[in-house]
Amino acid sequence: MSITVMILSGGRSRRFGGVHKPGVRLGRQTVISRILGTVRQAVPEAEVWVAGTTVGLTDAEADSVGSVREEPEFSGPLAGIEAAARAMGGSEVTVILAGDMPLVRPDHLRALIAASRESGLPAAGVDDRGKLQFLCAAWPTALLRRRLADIGQTRDRAVKLLFSGLEVAPVDVDPAEIVDFDTPEEYERVARRIEAAVADTAGDPRDRTAAGADAPSGARAVPEQVLRMRDLSATELPERVWMTDAEVAAVLEFASHIKHSDSSLSPVLAAFLAGRLHAAVPREGRASVAEALAQVEQILTRPRG
């Protein structure tokens, strides 16, 4: 059975202060990285498409998925679903996931896929109040494409139009697993759930720092507040200057090296220059962190005259 998964990541996050929700951190990972990890656990063979920006994914994760933008940008999740449906290949079942739903579990995704396949209907999680979660659903791919064609114009229209007049295969789910977040207060509630779960299995997370999923073994641990500041500022910067957790860790390690050496060089200046040099060219042609740091050291130790 072939599976496609769409992760919707194209909203403005207005109620979240304009900060891109899928890219913010929860514990050691971003929201979208958590969701992608869940997808890979549930259906390792799935073709995955991100409808919207891939901000929040590591370079390796971004390379492993297809990406497409809704037209025009920020024209809503239904437009994102249409864009992904046009770009993706053929499959038997397509899973649609909101990019701000970090607690969804692999077994729930597998249950949605099984229900859709067996019934030939869209399958969606239903909570204890009988409410369907439209953005955590599995569809027969051919039916999804027919529905999109019937709707026609998708710009700024509601996702529930896909379901209008259709029977839905309901899948029972703990409502806490399909919760999303729109406001900082809702985000904090989700963060507390994750912290509590981690504390139950691996000790109190407040005693640890977040090195990041893509940080190399032995890398300097990056304080959570540094990563959060990086994420909160990312929406104001062009995509080519964003830095991964491993890149941030390497720059901090270099600044510490400068600080504790015999040099009179400023570690703050060293870190600033390293970040600027590393981001000076587009990602595909960018020098490695090590190369950028070596350039900085050469610049700062170059004899005057």
Secondary structure, 3 states (H helix, E strand, C coil): CCEEEEEEECCCCHHHCCCCHHHCEECCEEHHHHHHHHHHHHCCCCEEEEEECCCCCCHHHHHCCEEECCCCCCCCHHHHHHHHHHHCCCCCEEEEEECCCCCCCHHHHHHHHHHHHHHCCCEEEECCCCCEEEEEEEEEHHHHHHHHHHHCCCCCCCHHHHHCCCCCEEEECCHHHHCCCCCHHHHHHHHHHHHHHHHHHHCCHHHCCECCCCCCCCCCCECHHHHHHHHHHHCCCCHHHCCCHHHHHHHHHHHHHHHCCCCCCCHHHHHHHHHHHHCCCCHHHCCCHHHHHHHHHHHHHCCCC
